[in-house]
Amino acid sequence: MKAEIIAVGTELLLGQIANTNAQFLSQKLAEIGVDVYYHTVVGDNGKRMAEVFHTARSRSDLIIITGGLGPTEDDITKETLASLLGLTLELDAETWRRIKAFFKQRGIPMSDNNRKQAEVIRGSEVFPNNNGLAAGMLTENNGRLFMLLPGPPSELKPMFVQYAIPALRSRLNDQHIVYSKTLRFFGIGEARLDDRLRDLLRNQLNPTIAPLASDGEVSLRLTAKADSEQQAIDLISEVEQKIRHRVGRWIYGFNEDTLPGIVVRHLSEARETVSTAESCTGGWIGQMITSVPGSSSVFKGAIVSYANEVKRDLLQVPADIIETYGAVSKQTAEQMAERIRKLTGTTYGISVTGVAGPDEQEGKKAGTVWIGLADGKTTETYPLQLAGGRDTIRLMAAKYALFYLWQKGKKGETIA
């Protein structure tokens, strides 16, 4: 089944809101073995909508249309599609009952145009809206499936999971189980990963291997089709072992794992704690850690020592270290990590000092970063030369700090 997703809404074209629905739908369709070939956005214009719907009908088996199901005059999605298909609209009694009950329960007067939200294309399978008013629907016409879903994500997502996915599963000719597992990498770029796995990527059949790069990280989604979930898991496991043999040292997690999440989980399980001394990252490491629920049991505090006098007076980094080697140096990173660990009494102290840019500092170019990691026995330092804009350098420095901490806690190993 080849699918296409069409988002309706002029506000999307103007950039007033992001089309997060398409991302969600593509992810969910991939999980059930439906391939999405096209994403399209069209404004609230009947002629252009009809052209887009006509094109989609000529090339896709499943056309999912989001938005334009509201009560206003510019909400014309189902009217436009019904006209294209030569069908009419009818009132869905259950949806109409729900809408009237909604307004009655809240004591709000109902407008006549709210009746429009209860209209569906004749012969459709209707999807109840448990989080809003407009019903969704699935219509089959000349061998094509047309699905209409409300635009608000808070309505679309639960409706798709609860009603649309079962409806699609019942119509799929291929009843194989589709199972996916995502491997998450850090510290290895997309090109380098591709180079080491080139033969696997080129010869993939079942499972398939789909790479994705985002914010300095790379993911590989392994997807297998089989007669049972266990068979699919076994197929993925075989390929995963080959991947691990070549690039396993850079795998930090799976599926929904994040670097802050796995760090907090590991520290919590080991009953260990961490504190941070940050210069160029400006507290970004601490923010990432504390974004994880349960981080209060492992994160004790931070000092954002952006200025040299704060490094000297608050962190107690010796003035001669900064004067001799500079704020952006191996020696200063060592001192920062050791001092923050002692001040807070934590298992680990992490430090970051560097040049975020755009200008040079101490004769060092933008992207020069030193990370320190102290555990009371040894203090390790990691030099980085990062590329990109100011925020990219800061984000990557924070992520590298978390990755090195996880590596050290996991096996006492570091990355060369």
C-alpha positions, 0 to 999 in steps of 0.5 A: 500500500502506497500512501500520501499525506496531504495537509490542508491549511493556509496557516501551514503555508504561511509558516504560522504552525508546523506540520507535525501531523505528517511526521506523526502519521508517517511514523505510525504508518511505517509501524504497520508496513505502509510506505509513505511516498509523498507529503503535500501541503495545500491552502484553503482553496477549493480549486487547488485542493481539488488539483492536489486530491486528483494528483494523489488519486492517480498515484497513491493507494491511501490518501490521508487528508488532515485539516479543514473539517471545522465549522467555518466557511474556509473548511471545505476539505470534505466538500471538495473531496466529495465533489471530486469523487462524485459523492454527497455528504450526509449527517452522521447521527451519532456525531451530531448527537455528540456535538449537541451534547457538548454544547448543552453540557457546557451551557454554550450556545451552538451555532448553526454551522456546527452542524457542518462538523457532523457531516460525512461523505456518504458511505464512509466509515466514521471515526468518532472524535473523543477529543473534539467535535469534527468526525474523521472518516475513511472512504473507499472509491475506485480502489483508493482509500481516502482518509479525512482527519481533523487538523488539531494534533490533540484530536488527530493523534488519538483518533488515528491510533484508536480508530484509523490504524485498526481500519487500515489493518483490516484492509491490508492484503499483507497480514505480516507482522511489522516490527521495528527497532531503532538504534541510536548513535552518538560520536560517529557522523552520518557519513562515517556510519554509512561508510562502515555499513555500506554493504548492509545498507545497499543489500537490505531487503528484510529487515530494512535499514533506514538512517536518520541524522538529527542534532549531531546524532544518527539513528538506524531504524531496523524494520522487519516483516514476518509471520510473527513478532518473534520471527521479526525480532529474530530477523532484526537481531541478526542484522543488529549483531552485524551492526554492533560488531562494526559500530557498536561502541557508538550505540548509546540507546534504542527506540525512544532513548535520549542521551540525558535519559540514559545518563540519568537512568544509569546514574540512578541504577548505580546510585551515583551523582553528578554536578557540572561546571559549565562555561561555553555551554551556559548551563545546557548540560544541567538543563538537559539532565534536569529535563528527565523525570527523576533527575533530582536523585542524581543531579546535585547542582551546577556552576555556570562559570562563564567569566574567568573571575567566576572560575577563579573565585567561585570554582577556586580554579588557581589563577596561575592555571588560567593565566598560564594555559588560558580558560580554554585549555586541558588544565582549566577543564581538569580543575573545573571538573575536580573543583565542582565534584569536591564542592558538591560531593558528587560521584562525578564532576563534569566541566566544559570550557570552549569557544562557541564563536563566532569570534576567536578567543585566546587565539583559539578558533570557534569550536575549540572545546575541552571537556573534563570528567573527574571521579575522585580517582582520575580526571580525564579530558577530551579535546573537541573541534566542533563545527557549525554555528554558535548554538550548534557548538554549544549543543554538541559540547553538551551532548559530548559531555553526557556521552563521555559520562555515560561511557565512563560509568558504563564500562570505565571506557572512553572513546578515542 
